[in-house]
Amino acid sequence: MGFLGPIEILDLGECYHGFIGNFIKFCLCIIRTAPSGPPLNISALPVNSKSVVVRWDPPNPSLQHGSILGYHVFASLQPSTNQAGTNNSLVVDEKWSQQTELGALKPNSQYRISIRAYNSVGMGPESPFVHVHTPEGGEQGWLLAWPRKVLLIGK
């Protein structure tokens, strides 16, 4: 089969219609969806008795379905016998990084953290939960900081 002529593509929103020469008409529709995979490799480490650094990797590229625009980081206080009846939760919208610091937490408390990525279509699935315990007041970790990176190496 020889060359049929120039290819012309018309952009009609999310569907592309085109012609190859004068003979073959085609239609390519791109269906955008929210991410279908969760963020990966979540870690949460206490900085001090009232804050925790949370880090993660983006979802698998084949499950992102477009550009990731940001992440919602969910943290909830786990109930214990001395905190009965409390239901504290925190949501952070992190647009520019794969790391955030959660502050104003309660000392000597257990938190459950998960993350969801989102793109222009919507929110992806929730990551598996990670658990972190804030130390009692006065204790704090050793924090080393490099430009745009935070690494907690001990307490």
N, C-alpha and C positions, 0 to 999 in steps of 0.2 A: 504494500500500500504506500503510495507516495504522499508527499506533503500536500495537505488540503488547503492551506492558506493561513492567514493570520488568525490568532486567537483573540477574541474580544470578550472581556468580562465586565459585566455590569454589577455594581455593588448595590444591592437592594436590602440594606439592613443586615440581617444575619443569614440571608440566603443569597447565593451568588449564581446568576444565570449567565451562560456564555454561549458563544458560537465558535465553532472551528470552521473556518471558511464559510460557505453558504449551505453546508449539508448537515452538520451534526450540531444539535442543540444539547446543552447539558445544564444540570442544576445541581449545585452543591449547597446543602444547608448545614450550617454549624449550629448544633444545639449545645448551648452552654448550661452547665450544671454547677452546683455547689461542690466543694471538695468532697471526695468520697472516702478519704483516709484521714486519720487523726494526726496531730503533731507527734513526733517521735522523740525518744530519749529524754523524757522529762526528768529533771532533777530539781530538788528543793533543799536548800541548806540554810540554817539559821545564821544570820549576821550577828544578832544580839537577841535579847529577850523579847523584843517587840518587832523584829523584822526578819524577813526571809527572802533570799534571792532564788528566783525560779528561772531555769534555763530550759530550752528545748530546741529541737531541730524541726524544720518544716515537714509536712507530709511527704510521702513518696511522690516524686515528680509526676508519675503516671496517674496519680490520684488527686492532683491539684486542680485540674480542669480550668486552667487559666492562671492569671497572676494572683498570688495570695496578697490580699490588701491589709491583713492584720490578724490579730489573735485576741480571743477573749480568754482571760485567765480567771478561773473560778476557785475560790478558797472558802472552805467552810470549817467552822470550829466543830470538832468532834465532841459530842456530849460526854460528860463523865459524871460520876456521882456527886461531885462538888459543884458542877455547873448545870445541874438539871434544869430543864426548861429554857435554856438559852439556845438560840438558833441564829448565831451570827454568821453572815456570809459576806463575801467581798467579790466584786467583779471588776477586772481591770481590762481596758481596751488598749492593747499595745500595737501600734501601727508601724513603728520604725525599727523594731528590734526583735530578737528571739530571746530576750531576757527582760525580766522586770524585778523590781524589789517591792515586796508587799510590806507595808508598814502599818503601824497602829494596831499590831496584834497583841494578844494577851500573853503575858509571860507564863511559862510552865504549862503550855497548852498544846494539844494535838490538833493539827489541821489536815484536812484532806484537800488536795489540789488537783485540778484537771484543766485542760486547755482545748479550745476549739479554734481552728483556722477558718477564715472566711475570704471569699472572693466577691466579685461584683454581683453574683447571683444569690449567694446566701452563705449560711453557716454550715460547716462540715461536722462530722461526728466528734464526739467527746473522746479525749485520750483516756487511757487507763488512769486510775487515781494513783497519786503518790501521796505518801504521808510524811509529815515532818512535825517534829516536836520543838517548840520554842523553849529555850532554857529558862531557868528561874531568873528573876531580876538580878542584875549585877554581872551575870556571866555574859561573855561575848566571844565570838569567833575571831580568828585572825583573818583580815581581809586584805588581799593584795589586789591592786587595781592597775590595769593597763588601759590605754585609750580604747574606749568602747567595749571593754571586756571586764568582767568581774569574776574572780576566782576565790573561793573560800577554801582554805587548806587545813583548818584545824580549829580547835577551840581552847 
